[in-house]
């Protein structure tokens, strides 16, 4: 083979190698481009989920503030109810004590009256000194 043919053959081999490398680079660039698009779509979905979570937390925070306000407003009424219930328990204990005292007094009075009537209408001699 002549020198010129070897040069053409070498150039042809180099040209094929360069074309193959060019195609490989194109494929890699296409692959990287697709991966970048998929990554961007993934980041977009993740961003949307984070935004939805942020909105949910904000709504929950608002609701919690409302509940805290309501509890603060109701707290004095609950304390007043507890105080009234304790007062009612005390009144019931006093009422039981008064009823017991009144029943004891009535029983004692009835016993005294019965004792006096029994001696007053007793047949026989009247009690001494009458």
C-alpha positions as CSV (number, residue, x, y, z in Angstrom):
1,X,0.0,0.0,0.0
2,X,1.1,3.4,-0.8
3,X,1.6,6.2,1.7
4,X,-1.4,8.1,0.3
5,X,-3.7,5.1,0.7
6,X,-2.5,4.5,4.3
7,X,-3.2,8.1,5.1
8,X,-6.7,7.8,3.5
9,X,-7.3,4.6,5.5
10,X,-6.0,6.2,8.7
11,X,-8.1,9.3,8.0
12,X,-11.1,7.1,7.4
13,X,-10.5,5.3,10.6
14,X,-10.1,8.5,12.5
15,X,-13.3,9.9,10.8
16,X,-15.3,6.8,11.9
17,X,-13.9,7.1,15.4
18,X,-14.7,10.8,15.6
19,X,-18.2,10.1,14.3
20,X,-18.7,7.3,16.8
21,X,-17.4,9.6,19.7
22,X,-19.7,12.4,18.4
23,X,-22.7,10.1,18.5
24,X,-21.7,8.9,22.0
25,X,-21.4,12.5,23.2
26,X,-24.9,13.3,21.6
27,X,-26.4,10.3,23.3
28,X,-24.9,11.3,26.6
29,X,-26.1,14.9,26.2
30,X,-29.6,13.6,25.4
31,X,-29.5,11.3,28.4
32,X,-28.3,14.1,30.6
33,X,-31.0,16.4,29.2
34,X,-33.7,13.8,29.9
35,X,-32.4,13.2,33.4
36,X,-32.4,17.0,34.1
37,X,-36.0,17.2,32.8
38,X,-37.0,14.3,35.1
39,X,-35.1,15.8,38.0
40,X,-36.8,19.2,37.4
41,X,-40.2,17.5,37.3
42,X,-39.4,15.6,40.5
43,X,-38.3,18.8,42.2
44,X,-41.5,20.5,41.0
45,X,-43.6,17.7,42.5
46,X,-41.7,17.9,45.8
47,X,-42.1,21.6,45.9
48,X,-45.8,21.3,45.4
49,X,-46.0,18.7,48.2
50,X,-44.0,21.0,50.5
51,X,-46.3,23.9,49.6
52,X,-49.4,21.8,50.4
53,X,-47.9,20.7,53.7
54,X,-47.1,24.3,54.5
55,X,-50.7,25.3,53.8
56,X,-51.9,22.5,55.9
57,X,-49.7,23.5,58.8
58,X,-50.7,27.1,58.5
59,X,-54.4,26.1,58.6
60,X,-53.7,23.8,61.6
61,X,-51.9,26.7,63.3
62,X,-54.9,29.0,62.8
63,X,-57.3,26.3,64.2
64,X,-55.1,25.8,67.2
65,X,-55.0,29.6,67.9
66,X,-58.8,29.6,67.7
67,X,-59.0,26.6,70.1
68,X,-56.6,28.4,72.5
69,X,-58.8,31.5,72.4
70,X,-61.9,29.5,73.0
71,X,-60.3,27.7,76.0
72,X,-59.2,31.0,77.4
73,X,-62.8,32.3,77.1
74,X,-64.3,29.2,78.6
75,X,-61.9,28.8,81.5
76,X,-63.5,31.4,83.8
77,X,-67.0,29.8,83.2
78,X,-65.6,26.4,84.1
79,X,-64.0,27.7,87.3
80,X,-67.3,29.4,88.2
81,X,-69.2,26.1,87.6
82,X,-66.7,24.3,89.8
83,X,-67.1,26.9,92.6
84,X,-70.9,26.7,92.3
85,X,-70.7,22.9,92.5
86,X,-68.6,23.1,95.7
87,X,-71.0,25.6,97.1
88,X,-73.9,23.3,96.3
89,X,-72.1,20.4,98.1
90,X,-71.6,22.5,101.1
91,X,-75.3,23.6,101.1
92,X,-76.4,20.0,100.9
93,X,-74.2,19.1,103.9
94,X,-75.6,22.0,105.8
95,X,-79.2,21.0,104.8
96,X,-78.6,17.5,106.0
97,X,-77.2,18.8,109.3
98,X,-80.2,21.2,109.8
99,X,-82.7,18.4,109.0
100,X,-81.0,16.1,111.4
101,X,-81.1,18.8,114.1
102,X,-84.8,19.6,113.3
103,X,-85.7,15.9,113.4
104,X,-83.8,15.5,116.7
105,X,-85.6,18.6,118.1
106,X,-89.0,17.3,117.0
107,X,-88.3,13.9,118.4
108,X,-87.2,15.3,121.7
109,X,-90.2,17.6,121.8
110,X,-92.5,14.8,121.0
111,X,-91.0,12.6,123.6
112,X,-91.3,15.4,126.2
113,X,-94.9,16.0,125.3
114,X,-95.6,12.3,125.4
115,X,-93.9,11.9,128.7
116,X,-95.8,14.9,130.1
117,X,-99.2,13.7,128.8
118,X,-98.5,10.2,130.1
119,X,-97.9,11.6,133.6
120,X,-100.8,14.1,133.3
121,X,-103.4,11.5,132.4
122,X,-102.0,8.8,134.5
123,X,-104.6,7.3,136.8
124,X,-103.9,7.5,140.3
125,X,-102.5,10.2,142.4
126,X,-101.2,13.4,140.9
127,X,-97.6,14.0,141.0
128,X,-96.3,15.4,144.3
129,X,-96.7,19.1,144.7
130,X,-100.0,19.3,142.8
